[in-house]
Amino acid sequence: MRPTPRKALAAGALALTALAAVSLPAASPAAAAPDGAAPAGSGAASRGVASAPGASVGAASGGAAPAAAACTPAQVVVNGGFESGASSWTQSSTTVITSRAGQTAHGGTAFAWLGGVGSTHTDTLAQSVAVPSGCASATLTFWLHIDTTETTSSTAYDKLTAKIGTTTLATYSNLDMNTGYVRKSFDVSAFAGQTVSLAFTGVEDSSLKTNFVLDDVALDTSGDTAPPADSVRTPAAPSYTVSLTSDAAGTVWNGHESATFTNASATALTEVYLRLWDNYHGTCAAMPITVGNLTGGAAGALSVGCTALQVTLAAPLAQGQSATIGFDLGITVPSGADRFGHDGAFSFIGNALPVLAVKDGAGWHLDPYTNNGESFYSLAADFRVTLDHPNTLLVPATGASVDAAGSSGRTVTTATASQVRDFAWAAGPFSKISGTSAAGTPINVYSVSGISSANAQSMLATAKTAVDAHSSRFGAYPYGELDAVIDNSFWFGGMEYPGFVLDLVSTTALTHEIGHQWWYGIVGDDEYTSPWLDESFTDYATDLALGKTGSGCWSSVSWASSAEKITNSMAYWDAHSSRYSTVVYGYGKCALHDLRRLIGDTAMAKLLKDYATSHWYGVSTTAEFKAAAQAATTTDLTSFWTTHRIDG
């Protein structure tokens, strides 16, 4: 998200106030620029509200760290393309792994075909896999095609479930039908050092068939040596089910939410925390987000300005076990054109749904809300959100939406989204235009009153170009449609959520917010601890999408103090807010341009695409990126990180 409209729209050089310059050790010419020059155009930054979930590995505190096991990257699924028939797989019938007519492979000639019978039927496919220990990440991927003869747009009659061990990674149904194959990716780092069953189960009901076709299944480990201690991120595999009903204006919503999750840690989980982020916009005496009638645990104290609610679980949750908590939820949208607020008849509802806080090697992450940037650290999750609202309101939202008639004068919008870090929506009498990018991504632009038709069309064209440009560099956009909500009254330049962005009329800002779909949305991070991992990377991606090479990126740079670094946390930037945009957006993207010039365009492009792939729906850390960059070149990058003030 861009900090201010003027910064979001700035396209020229950013005037930097020369503060106390700091001299650093001498460096090679290729790496010395950051100590003597400031980036032009660094004001075009965005406040990247990392929609809900980021997640990062925190270092264990206190004492010397024990040596971690060495990482030996490997791909451990055998015969993942099924070209060797049933070798290494256990299938419920000899027809599951096949090359018969009626479906086609993603690669080669063979594939796994579950379902497709049209009567009560179950197919299973499984393989035992040993996930190596010691690596920073383990990622399961597979390609999935679904077609069906079911005619419903609201009922999941036939289902495919993907599991690893006892953990359900995802459930797909006839409602997820698609054209061609779609790549699915899951962070399964929690299973490092374990031998577990990788299993797919397809279940059909009594009539009308659904074909679930799998191919090219892989489980890759990669990255630097994993951090020591219990750095597993938990609670894992969250799934949220929400049902809300609005008032006539769309500013008050009431209903129920449930959250199902699994303990990935070897340490029993006795409690979880719900982040009620938008209570920052009220007071503890008058909270915009209220939770009551909690089931599955006992509500404890509110803390961190009433943005964190402790929930003591009904029973300790051992590793691999799952639990569900539920609660009544109330949301009152305050006045103001904000990421959570209403501009007259138009409501913008970001970070309003309570999400689970993350516990990792550093403990529970209960950072305060920051209005200067983002605090959001949560894991990729599945959401199914039902929004009952008046017919007069359009409700763009994260995920794929289906509208159905409600009670008199009302519509029920059901939005589903898989592997997203947050869920956001808007409500109001928007003007809507739609189109499809050249690569096939459906895009909707919703405009408040006062936005001209020409400006709306311009933003639609920008969105089409941007989503395809980012896709070509970092991997195909996975969230189906993309909704852009345009309002020139926003005090910020733009704000991103999965499949949903808020923006001014600005080509640069909208290209930036769409870039966040990859850098924070798909490749997550702890936005409070490491804001550069989403903002610097997204501003760099924006430059590339707009044809900017970063030439002359540094000019008259001035570091404010020896403590100022590109990799500082939001705690630092909230105390030095005037420098946040300059350093994190400007210096950060310029550092990435410098890295590209140092290792070469081809190597940099491959580095970022491979890095995105290996962290798809997972979490990035500075240490992991530095290790990946070093592995991409024979040049020693030690002095590069030092002179560019990239620590971690």
Disulfide bonds with the S-S distance in Angstrom:
Cys71-Cys135 2.14
Cys284-Cys306 2.03
Cys553-Cys590 1.84
